[in-house]
Amino acid sequence: MPSKRTSRIGALTVAAVCSTLSAVVLTTPAHADSVRIHDIQGTTRTSPLAGKAVTDVSGVVTGVRTYGSSKGFWLQDPDADDNPATSEGVFVFTSSTPKVAVGDAVTVTGTVSEYVPGGASTGGQSVTEITKATVTVVSSGNAVPAATVVDARSVPNAYTPAGDTAAAGSVNGLTLEPKKYALDYYESLEGMAVQVADARVITATDPYAELWVTVKPHENDTRRGGSLYGSYGSQNTGRLQIQSLGATADFPTANVGDKLTGTTAGPLDYNQFGGYTLVANQLGTLKKGGLERETTHQQARGELAVATYNVENLDPADATFDAHAAAIVNNLQSPDIVSLEEIQDNNGATDDGTVAADQTVNKLIDAIVAAGGPKYDWRSIDPVNDQDGGEPGGNIRQVFLFNPERVSFTDRAGGDSTTAVGVTKTHGAAQLTASPGRVDPANTAWASSRKPLAGEFVFRGRTVFVIANHLNSKGGDQGLTAQYQPPTRSSEVQRHAQATAVNGFVQEILKAQKNADVIALGDINDFEFSDTAKILEGDGELWSAIKSLPKSERYTYDYQGNAQVLDQILVSPAIRKGCDLKYDSVHINSEFSDQISDHDPQVLRFRP
């Protein structure tokens, strides 16, 4: 996937624009003297009064947001109706710093608006707001309405209703059923003060002072404290994002498995970076869980250790070389072959036509030696400038590192950025026409995406074919909390075409040599249960070896509270049937706030 940091920065840049473009600000008058907040919210996701002016809407201020492009405050009616589908809270958008305080009783005159964070193109749900607001403070120092308790009992187990087929799959017009569906439950609390207690952290604190907790500690829990996303129907209903209305410096720095003890409370918001979010004006106390980074077993003398590691846009100016080197040497135990993804060119994001990455790679190799590891050799093919996606100017590519004291690389001339590598049969064995070579680089499946890198290695006299991949990211997919249910995963179209190309190349190798040892690995950018993985596996040409692990250990990435698989190592039948395959997802990054990459490396050990 693209870096979460990169995606977030880009989205924040356009936030101010989107807040204007995606807000409904029609001003047809709504002549009603007694409009209450629950009348504005209604029983669906969008207000029945959207676009209409409302007068003297009363309530008590429960939270004030003084930062960002969405300044304003949350207003809640202390006198709730008896309909659980109607929220009693609403956000009042002021654009400038609000002149109210928590506990103020106020009346608001303005226009009801439905604002889609990030814009309608995201497919996200909207936030009901009052805009163009005139605010009158009636009194101050009032008690705020009691926060609604969100816990394992209150959140339904079913995640969402199916969208209305007559509305392109949108759930917006459906009457909320908060006792039946989790998304309906959260929507019925939009804008209201809510609280969670003793909540376990399931996604570590990120650079934007956010983390995720679960109110269902036993829901698909991993052995290290996360929540596993093991199928499209396992969205994990107890997930909730936590932000703070306080100072960023006071936000807890948490890892997965830590706990926010006591009460965490504040208004329930909705944003484009994960959906429903508790924006806290009271944070629980952080209790550390003591999570430690994992270390894999060292390969035996007769075992070949092959790893994949996305080093997240590594370029010579980065400060993470020593940390990456220590991880490779100590946590991964110096694998014999390492497929690196997201190696940038020699000047990183500077877009001046530079495509060579020798400085980047050699700096990492030197750091590995300094950390006590082997003097790796390496192979790669420079991409055509600005044609492989990723950070503009960075020219990310896959790189093979290999330990020449343990394994040799078979060099065969002819591989370049635009020439497709082929397979021949020589003396009864498969052989690449070029090594290293790129797989089908002219195929439109690889447009603005990384082309696979194939190479031949020899370990103890046995040839091993390795194909390093970094498939199309999930950028553009609708989120799990989208208004369209099920969400559209538009990025799959290209990824499926890429998987088809990789599987076809593996078929060529196996046609030439049925018992060939073939490994296709890398940042697959899709789940082990996905159609992408099924296409890669084909009719048994490959098998995703992470499925050899217990289900609770199958994750390489932590996104919005869901521990999930993106990185995979797939193997041919000769390797799988050897019965000595050992797989390890080495959790050193995804669960930690001080991660040096957002991916966990993967290691496979077997005897060719």
N, C-alpha and C positions, 0 to 999 in steps of 0.2 A: 504494500500500500504506500501512497505518498506519505511522507512524514506527517504525523499529527500536528507537529509544530508548524510546518509549512502551510498545511491546510487551514489551520486556525488563524494564522497571521493574515492570510489572504481573505478569509471570511470577515475578520474584524475590519479590514480595510474598507470593505463595501457595506459595512453594517449601517452606517449613517444614510447611505443612499437607499438601501433596501427598506429602512424604516419609513422612508417617505413613499417609495414606489408601491409598497405592498400594503399600505394602510388604506382602509376604506373610509373616506372622509366626506361622503355625501351628507347633506344637512337638511333632509326632509324633516320638518318639525314633528315631534311626537308629543301630542297634547295630552299629557297625563300628569296630574298633580301629585300622584303618589307612587311614582316609579321607584321601585326598590332594586337593590343589587341583584336579587334572585330573579327579578323580572328581566333585567338586562341579560343575565347569563342564560336563562331559559333552560330547557331540558335536552338540548342538543349541543354540539360543539361550537356552533355559531349563534350569535345573538339574534333573537327575533326583532330586535330594535337596531340592528346594524345599519349605519348610515343616517340614523335619526338623532335629533337633538333631544337631550334630556335635561331636566331642570331640578335643582336642589336634591340631588341624590345624596342621602345621608349615610354616615358611617363613622367608624373609628379607625384612625391610621394605625396599621400594624407593622409597617416597614417602609423605609425610605431608601431609595437608590440615588446616590449623588454622583455616580461615575458612569463612564461609557456613553454610548449614543442613545441609550434608552433610559434617560433620567425620569424619575417620577416616584410615585408612592402607591402602596397597596391600601385599599379601603375595604373595611369589612363591616357588615351590618350585624350588630350584636343580637338582633331579634330574628332568628332564623325561622324560615317557614318549615312545613312538615314534609317537604319533598326532598328526598336524598339526592335526586338528580340535579338539583339547582344549587350552584355554588353561591355562597354568601359573600364572596370576596371579588374584587376587581382591581386591575391596575389602572392608575391614572397617569397618563403620559403628559409630562410637563415640558419636555425638551431641555429646559434649563434646570438648575438645582432647585428642588422643591423648597417652599418656605413653610413646611409643616414638620411636626415631630411626632414620633410614636406616642399614642395616647391622646392626640388631638381629635376631638369630635368636629367633623367638617361637613359642609355641603358642597357638592360639585355640580356645576352646570357645564355641559359640553356636548360632544358628539360621540356616539357609540361607534367603535371601529373594530374591525377584525384585522389584526396585524400578523402576517406570516414571517417569523424570523428567518432571515436569509432570502426571502422572496418566494413567490409562488412556485418557481421552477424547482425548488427543493422537494416539493411534494409534502412539506411539513404541515402540521396542524397550525391553526391560528390562535392567537391570544386575544381574548376579548378585552378591549381597553376603552377608557373614556379619554378622548383627545380634545384639543382646543379648549382646555379646561379653564374655568373660572372657579377658584377655590375660596371658600369662606370658612375661617376657623370660628367655630361656635364656642368651644371651650377647650381647655388643655388639662393634662394630668389625669385623664380618664383611664379606667381599667380597660385593657384590651380584651377582646373576646378570647376565650380559652382555646388553645391550639388543639386541633383535632389529632388524635393519636393515630398514627399510621404504623401498623404492625402486622405480624404474620396472620393474625385472625381477620383483620379488616381488609386485606388485599386479596382479591379472588385469585384462584389458581389459573383460570383461563385468561389468556392475555388480551385478546381483542375479538370483537365480532368481525365477521367477513363484511367487506365493503358492499355498498349498494351497487349492483351491476348496472342499474339504470343511471348511476351517477359516476360511471367510469371507475367503480370500485372504491369510491370515497365513503368514509364513515361519518362525514360531517353532518349529514341530515338525519342520521339515525338517533332515535331517542336513547339517551344514556341508560345503561343498566349497571349501576355501580356495584351491585351485589353479585354480578355475574362475571364481569370482565375487568381486568386490572386497569387497562387504559381508560375505560369509562369511569372507574373509581377515581383515578387521579384527575381526570377532567372535571369530575363533579366537585373537586376541591380546588380547582384553578383559582389562584388569587387569594385563597384563604390561608390563615395561619395553621401550620401543621407541625407535628413534632414526632421524632423517632427517639428511641431509647436504646442505649448500649448496642449500637449498630456496628457490625463488623465491616471493615474496609475491604472492598473487592476490586477496586482499581486505585492504584497509588496516586498521591498528589502529583498533579502535572504543573508545568511552568505557569499556568494561568490561575493558580490557587483554586483548583477544583479536585474533588475526589468522588468516588462512588462507594456507597454502602449498600448492604442488603438488610431488609427487615425480615427476611426469611433465611435464617442461618443454615438450614438444612436443605435448601433448595439447590439441587445439582451441585453440591459443594465439592471442591477439590480438596485434596489432602493438605494443601498449603494455604487454604483459606479463601480461595476465589469461588466464583460461580461459573460453572462450565456451560458453554454454549455448544451442546452436542448434537443439535438438529435444528431445522428451521422452526420446529414447534416447541423448542426449549428456550424461549426468549428470556426467561428468568424474571418473573413478575415482581419480585421483591427488590429489584435494582432501583436505586434512587441517587441522582447526582446531588452533591452538596457544594454550594458556593457560600460566600459570606458577604454580608453587608458591612463588615468591619474592615480593619486595615489588613492589607495583604500580608504584611509581616507577621500578623498574629494567626494566620491560617496554619493549621497543623501540617507538618511534613510526615505523611503516613505512607506505609507500605501495605501491601495485601496482607491480611491476617491481623493487622492492628485493629483497635476498637475505639470508637468514640463513646466513652462511658458517660453515663448520665443522660441528660436531655440535650438534643440538638433541635432547635425550633426556629421557624421563620415562615414567610409566605411561600406558597408553592407557585413557581413560575414555570414557563415552558420556553426552551430556546432551541436553536438549530444544532447545537452540539450535544445532543443526547436526549432532548425532550424535557420531561418533567424534572424540575430541579427545586430542591429546598434551598432557598436563599436565606441563610441563617443570620439572625440577629442574636442567637444564643448557640454557642458551639459546645459540644460535649468535651470532656477531657480526654486527650489521647493516651491510650494505654498501648504500649508497644507489644507486638506479638513475638518478636525475636526472630523473624524470618531471616534465613541465611541463604546466600547464593550457593547453588549446587555445583558439585564437581563430579564429572563422569569418571568411569574406570579407565585406566590406561589399557591400551590394546596389548594383547599377548604377542609374542614374537611372530607367530604364524597368522595373526589377525591383521587385516587391512582396516584401518580406521578412516572413514570418509565423513566429512562434515560440511554443513552449509551454514553460512552466517551472513546476514544482512547487516552491514556496518553503517547504515544510515548516512548516505551522502558524505563519505569520507574523502576529504581533500587535504593537501599538505598544510593548510593553515589551521586545521582542527587541533584541539588540545586533548583529543581522546586516544591518540596512538598508543601511549603507554598502557592505558587501561584495556584497550582492545588486545594488545599483545599479552598482557597478563592473563586475560580471559582465555586466549587461545592456548597459552602454555600451561596454565594452572587448572582452569575449570574444564577445558576441553582436552587436556593432557596431550597436547601437540599431535593432532591427527596427521595421518600420512598425506591425505589430500584434503584441502579446504576449498570449497567453492565460496567465493566472496561475492555478494551482491552490493550494488550501490557504491562501487569505487568510482570516484569522480576523477576528472582530468587534472592536470598539474596546476591549474589555477582555479579550480572549483567553479563557482557560478559566474566568473568573469567570462562573458560571451565574446571572445575575440578570435575564434576559430581553432583554438588549441583543442586537440583531441587526445594527445599522448597522456598516459597515466603512470609512466615509469617512476616519477618522483613520489607519487602517492604510494605505489606498491612497495618501492624500496624503503621508504620511510617506515612502513609497517613491518617489513622483514627485519630491518635493523632493530626496531623496538622489540621484536620477538627474540632476537639473539640476545639483546640486553636483558631480557626477562628470564634468560636461561633456556630458551628454546632452540630448535634447530635452525640452521641457515637454509630457509626455504628457497627453492627456485620457483619461477612462476611463468605462466603462459596466459595470453589474452589476445584479443583482436580489437584494435581501436575502432569505434563506431564512426559512421559518417557524421560530421558535425551537426548537432541539433536535430538528429533524426530518431533518437531512441527514447524520447520522453524524459520524465524526471524533472529535476530542478533546471530551469532554463540556463544554458551555458555550462552545465555540469558534466554533460555527456557520460552519465552513469553507464557502467558495463559490469559484466561478470568477469572474474579473474580466478584462475586456478593457482593455488599455492600447493607445492608438493615437496616433501622431504626427500632429497635425492639419495640420502643414506638408506632409505627404506623402499623407495619406489622410483621407477624411471618413467620419463615421458617419451613417447614415440613421436618425434618430430617428422612431419611430412609436409613438404612445401605446397603452396597453392591456396592456403586459406587467407582470405581478406574480408573486408567489411561487406562486400556485395556478392561474393562468390559462394554458391551453395556447396556444402560438403556432401559427398556421396558415399556409397558403400560398395565395395567390391568383394569378391570371394577369391582368396589366394591360398592355394594349398589346403582347401577345405575350411579355411577360417575367414571370418569377417575382417575387413580392413577399411579404415576411413581413407577417402581419396585425399584428404588434407587433415592435418592434425597440428595445431588446433584448426577448427573450421566452424563456420556458422551455419545453422540449420535453416535452409529455405529463406534467406534474408529478403528476397524480393516478394515474398508472399504478403498480400495486403493485411493478413492477420497481424503482422508485426509493425504496422504503421504507427509511428510515434511511440514505439515500445521496444523493449530490449530483445534482441535476437539471441536465441540459445547458442551457447558455446559448447562444442563437442571436442573431446580429446581422447586419445588412446594412452593408457598407462599400463605398465607391466609391474606386477608384484609377484616375486618368487616364481618367475617364469610364466605367469598366467596373465593374459591381456584382460584389462577391465576398461570398458567404454563408459565415460562419464559425460553427461549432458547437463550443463549448468543453465538454469532458467531463472528468469524474473518476469513473470507474466503480468498482464495488464492489471492495473490497480482497480479497486472497487469505487474509485471516484465517480460520482454521478448517480450511484445507487440511492434509492430512497431509504431513509432510516427505519428502524423497527417501530418508531412511534409516528410514522407518517400517517397522513390522513387517508392514504390509499392502503387498503389491507386485502390480501397480502401486499407488501411493498414490491415495487418493480426493481429488479436487479439488472439494470440496463448494461452494466459493464460485462455481464456474462457473455454477451454475444461475441465480443472480440476474444475473450478468454477461452471460450469453447473452440473457436477457430484455431487459436494457438495450441490448445491441447491436442486438437486433431492433427496438427502438423507435427508435433513432438511424437505423438504415438505412431504416426506414419513412418517417421524416421527410425524409431525403435523397431518397427516391423521389418524395415529394410535390413537392419543388423541381424535380427533373429531369422530372417529368411536365408541370409547367407550363412549363419551359424546358429543352429537351434539352441545350443547350450551356452551361448555367449553370456558373459557377465556384464550386464548393462545397468547403469544407475542414472536415473533422471532426478535431479534434485534442485532445490533453490526456494526462492520466495514465489510460491505458486499463487499467492494472493487469493486463495480459496480454501474451503473447508475440506476435511477428509471425507465428508459425506456428500459433498457437492457433485453436481453433474460434471464440473470441470475435472474433478478427481476421477470420476467414472470414465470420462472420455480418455484421460491419460492412461488409465488402467486397461481400457479396451477389452479385448476378449482374453485377458490373462497375460498380455505382453508385459504389463507392469503391475506392481502391487504397492500401495502406500504403506511403508513399514511402520509408520506411527501407529497403525492399527494393531500392532503387536503389543502395545502398552495397554494397561487397564484404562477404561474410558475416563476415569477421573484424572488421569495424567496426560490426556491428549490435548495439549494446548501449547502454543508458541507465541501468543500475542494476547494482550489484554485491552479490550476496546469497549468503553462505555459500560463497564461492569461485567462484561462477558469475556471469560477466558476461552480462547478459540484457536483453531489451527489455521495458519497461513503458510507456514514453511513445512515442506515435506521432502522426504527422500523415498523415491519409488524404485523398486528393484525388479529385475527380470526373474523368470521362474528358476533359473539355475542358482541364483543367490537365495531365493526364498526357500527352495527345497533342500538347501544345504543343512537346515535344522540347527545351524549354529549362529544365526543372526541375532544380534543384540542391538537394541535401539535405545536412544536416550534423548529426550528433550531437556536440555540443560538450562534450567531456569535461573538466569543471571541478570535479566533485564526487565522483562515485561511486568514483573510484580513490584518493581522498586521505583521510588521517586527519583533516585539519582542514577537512572539508567543511562548507559552510553549508546544504546540503540533501543528502538522500540520492539525489536524481535529477539527471541531466544534462539541461540544456535542449536542445531540438531546434529547428532553423531550416530553413525552406523558402524558397527564392527562385525566382520564376518571373515570366513576363511575361503578365499577363492579356490 
